[in-house]
Amino acid sequence: MAIPDFQSIMRPLLELASDEEVHSIHAAVDQLAETFSLTKEERTQLLPSGQQPTFYNRVGWARTYLKKAGLLEDPRRGHFKITQRGQQVVEQTPAKLDMDFLRRFPEFVEFHQAGQEAGEDKREQREDLEDLTPEEVLENAYQHIRDDLADDLLSFVLASGAGFFEKLVVELLVEMGYGGSRRDAARAVGKSGDGGIDGIIDEDRLGLDVIYIQAKKWSPDNPVGRPDIQKFVGALQGRRARKGIFITTSRFTTGARDYARQIETKVVLIDGERLADLMIDHNVGVSPLTTYDVKRIDSDYFGVTVEDA
């Protein structure tokens, strides 16, 4: 048979996980290939980019959408497990498990429609898509993939240990151009009881100025408030420091952001969302999968203007 689309994979994938065990994505791909009776050629057929097997990619997206609907969860990297909601869906045995079915879950609607009204009908969505240029469709698809990657990336960071998070902060700042070498980058990260300072990093390779770091791996349910920023600023003033970076996997309250804007000391606040974006931009914890070049006519080559062409 032909390679199934990702929506056709959703039900078998959820049923596979209904044993409540933790499954690896690689093992699941093999089991589902057997379920769909795929040939060796179909199992190894690659995407047009040549970077990943088509079936593996579709299983991955089926898992992503089921996870966004709260039917699956990721207990650790590269693995998944069914949730209580997922078990309830399996027991209901819906006639069809696809994108339309998943839209009954508000978490999925928020993820997939990205700001569109949950009640907007599919015809209007198609018309909106038809109004876009091919470049705009490509941009929207890219942003969709990036947003999903950022969400998964932050989940992995939150599941990491404190020592790993400290290493990640240093790695990111070095990739952004601070601190010179990794060996010399952070001189105090991880040392507690240092007056509210978690690390010190050179602003440039010559060490003409330094930046003080506060790094907090907190849950998104535990936001960083104004008192936390005041404590950090107090520690900076105690060292006569002028610049600081407060990095957290959580978020900042409005009071914290307002305070940081009002003070003379320059304090940059990086929350979990921005942290994930910076990691993606600087290839920390991620690696490029493929690249698509969008090209246009070189009018200089033909000696005409685009309008003339």
N, C-alpha and C positions, 0 to 999 in steps of 0.2 A: 504494500500500500504506500501511498505518498506520505511524506513527512507531515504529521498533523500540525495545525496552527496552534498557537499557545493557548487559546481558549479551550480547544478540545483536550488539552493536557491537564486543565485545572482539576476536573473531577477525579481522574485516575491518580493524580498527584496527592490530592487530599485524602483519597481512600487509602493510598499507600501509607500515609502518615497516621491513619486512624488507629494503628496499634499502640499509639502514644509513646513510641520509642523515638530516640533521637536518630535522624537519618542524615547521611552525608549527601550532598548534592550530586557527587560523582556516582555513588552507588544508586541513587534514585534515577539518574539518567540511564544507567544500564538496565535497571528493572523496567522502566517505562518503555525503553526500546524493545524489550521482550514483549511487553503488554501490547504494543502497537505492531508487533511482528515486522520491525524494520529490518531491511537487508543491511549487509555490511556497508554497501555503498551509501545507503541513506543515512546510516549512523555517522559516517565520516564526511558527508557532504558539507562543504564550507560555505559560510556567508560570502557575498560578493567581495568583501574586503579580504577574504582569505585568512582571517585571523582567528576564527572560532567555528566549530561545527554548528550547523544550523539548528539541529535538534537540541543540542546542549543550550544554545542561546534561548530557544523557545521554552525549554523547561525552566530556565532561570527566570524568564519574564513571568511565567505562570506562577512560580513561587513568589516573586516580588508582589504581584497583584493580590495573591491570597494573603500575603503578609500584611499588605496595606489595608486589607479588609478585616484584619484581626483574626483570620482563620489559621494562620501559621505564625510561628515565632522563631527567632534565631537564638538558640541557647549558646552557640559559639560559632566562630567563623567557619563558613562553608557547610554548616549543618542547619537543620530545621526540625521543628516539632509541632504537632498539632496543638491548638488551644482548645479551651472548653467550648468556645463559640464554633470552632471548626468541627468538633465532635457533634455538636447539635445539628450542624448543616448536613453532615454525613448521615445522621439518623433520620433527617427529614427527607433524604433522597430526592432533591428537587429534580424536576423534569430536565432542566438544563442548567449547568453551572458555567456561567460566562460573565462578561462585563456587565450586562444588564442586571443579572442576579446580584453581583457585588455592589451595585449602586444602592442597595437597600441599607448598606452600612455607612453611616455618616463619615467615618474615618476615610473610607475609600473615596467617597464623593469629594471630600476636601482635597485629597491627594490628586485624584485624577482630573478633576475639572479645574483645579487651580484658580479659584476665584469666581468661576461661573456659578450661577444659581443652580441649586440641586434640582429644581423642577423644570429646568430648560429642556425642551424636547430634542430628540436626536436630529430631527430635520433641520432645526435652527443651527445646531452644531455643525452639520455638514455644510450648510450654506456659509457659515462663518469660515470654514476651512477653504471653501471654494473661492472666497474673496481674497485669500492670501496668495502672494507670489510664491513660486517654488523656493526662493531663498528664505522667505518668511516661514514656510512650512518646515524647512530644514532647521532654522534657528529655534523654532518652537520645540521641535523634537530634541534638539541638542540641550535646550534648557530643561526639558522634562527629564532626560537622562541624568543631567548634572544634579538636579534637585534630588533625585532618588539616590544618587551616589553620595551626596552630602549627608543625607539622612542616615544611610547605612554607615558611612564613615564615622559619624559622631557616635553611633551605637557601639562601634568597635572601640573607640577611644574611651567611652564610659566604662566598657567592660575590662579595660586594661588596668594594670596595677599602677600605684602612685609613682613608682620608679620609672616605669615606661612613659608615663605622662610627662614627667620632668625631662626625660630624654627627648621626647617628641617636641616639647617647647623649644629646647635648644636647637634641635635639628631644623625646625621651621624658621627660627630667627636667623640661623646661619644661611639657609637657602634664600632668605630675603635680603641677604647682604650685610648682616650684622655680625660682629664678633670675630671675623677672620676665620681661623680653623676651628673645627669642632673641639679639638683638644683644649684650646684656649678660650673657647666661647663663653661658657657660663662658669663663673668662679665660685658660686655659692648655692646653686640650685640643689634643693634637697636637704639643706642644713636648717634644722628647725631652731626656733628660739633666737632668731637673728633680727629681732625688732620689727617683725612684719615684712621682712625682705626675704624672698625665696631665691633670688639670683641676681647677679650683676653681669652685664654683657657690654662689650665695647660697641659704641655706635658706629665706628668705622674700623678699618684694618689697622690704622695707626694708633688707635686708642685715644684720640683727641678729646673724646667725651664718653661718658658711660650712661647706660640706661639700667634702671633697677626694675626687677621683675617680681610680680606676685602671680603665682599659678595655682588655681584651685580647680580640682576635678570634682565638681559638685553635680548632683542630679538636677535636671531642668525644673524639678518641683521645688528646688531650694535656691531661689534667686539671690544674687549678690545685691545687698542693700547699701544705702548711704553710709551707715556706720562702718561697713567693711572698707569702703573707699576712704573714709576719713582716717581710719587706722593706718591704711597704707600711706596716705599723704603725710600723716604724722611721722611715720618712719622715714619717709623721704626727707622731710624737713630736718629730722634729727641728724641726717648725714649731709645736710646742705645740698641735696640732690635737686636737680631741676626737671628731670624727665623720668617717667615710669610707665610700665606697661602692666596692666592687670588682665590676665588671660584666664578665662573660665570655660568649662564645658556647659555651664548653666546659662543664665541670662542676667541682665542688670535691671533693677527697678528704675522707674522714671526718676525717683529721688536721687538714685546713684548717678545717673547720667546727667541730671541737672547740676548736681554738685561738681562733677568733674569738669563741666563746661564753665563754671563760675570761678574756679580757683586759678591762681597765677601759675602754679606748678602744672607742667604739661603732663597729663596722665591719659594715655590711650586705653580705651576699654575694648577688649575683644571677647565677644560672647561666643557661645557654642556654634551658632550659625555662621558667624564670620570666620571662626577658627576653621571650620570645615571648608569654607570657600578658599581660604588662604592655603590650606593643605592641598587642595585640588590645583590651584593656580601654580603652586611651586613644586608639585609632584612629590609631596611628602605623604607616604602611606598609600599612594596610588601609582599606577603605571599606565602610560598611554596604551590603548587597545588598538586603535586604528586612526587614520587621518584621511579626510576627504578634502580634495582640492576643488574649490568652486572656481571655474575659469570663465573668462569672457574674451571676445575677439580683441586682438591687438591691432587697433586701427592704424598705428604707426607702421606696422609691418606691410599693410596693404596700401598705405599712403592715402587713406580716406578717413573722414570723421565717422563716428558711430551713426550720426544722423544720416549722412550720405549713404551708409551701408543699409 
